[in-house]
Amino acid sequence: MTAAILELRNVNKSFGPIDVLHDISLKVHAGEVLCLLGDNGAGKSTLIKTLAGVYQPTSGELLMDGQPVSFEGPREAQKAGISTVHQFGGTFPLMSIGRSFFIGAEPTKGFWPFKIYDRNKANEIAVKAVQEFGITRIDDGDRLIGGLSGGERQSLAIARAVHFGARVLILDEPTAALGVKQASHVLRIVLEARKRGIAVIFITHQVTHAMAVGDHFAVLIRGAVAANFRKGEKSREEITDLMAGGEAMAALEAAISSHSLASETNPPAA
């Protein structure tokens, strides 16, 4: 297998005396869905923000295409090809589909200093992009975002991220609070992104949704990877048990203990 698009090696994150992430080592390849599973308080949000450039690791490193990278902020991560779609899609209910799709990067027409927003071009590109992902009900770029379902908003946000060059797509609980039909639509969009060769990190606490799209799974508990396995290696019941504690607790406690011992043996330089 070729080098992972994105890899974490022994990533730790602390806020003062509080250790939040413990020796996280994970990788995701092109055309692969990595499902990051964990209950509330597992450290998923901190890990997402570390990948997206909001936080820098306290120790450890991030690599893209096998090369170490460091992001000073979300803009740098996005330029490198890491895009994050949060739970509600980052869309704006009172904006049109075309305007929301291009917010911050609007196409223009005319010549400086008389350039104006090119609404027709924005609408055409936005509608084409979402329809290529199978969202056929969206056929008018002037339609307001507020008239879309939750699943359609999520799908629009994913299509937008892909259009602007995402190589790694981080989806933060994209099916949370969605009905069965809407959630299944979002899952189809995830599979389409994978088909296009995009590396997807799918964060969820819903095992059924993870199993529908995942190739690689990691269970996060108290900021440590308690289990790391491939598709087909564990049943839904076993994954649920891991998330709830079960056999994962011994591995978790060992990981945290090992990290604490290493910190005491090799204290950080003053």
Protein Blocks (a to p, Z undefined) as FASTA:
>chain_A
ZZdfbdcehiacdehjbcfbghiacdddehiacdddddehilmmmmmmmmnomaccfbdc
ddeehiacddfbfklmmmnopacddfkoopafkbcfklmmmgoiaccedjdfkbccdfkl
mmmmmmmmmmmnopakbccfkbcfklpcfklmmmmmmmmmmmnopabdcdehklgoiafk
lmmmmmmmmmmmmmnopacddddfbfklmmmmpcbdcddeehiafbdcdehiacfklmmm
mmnnpjmlmmmmmmmmmmmmmmmmmccdZZ
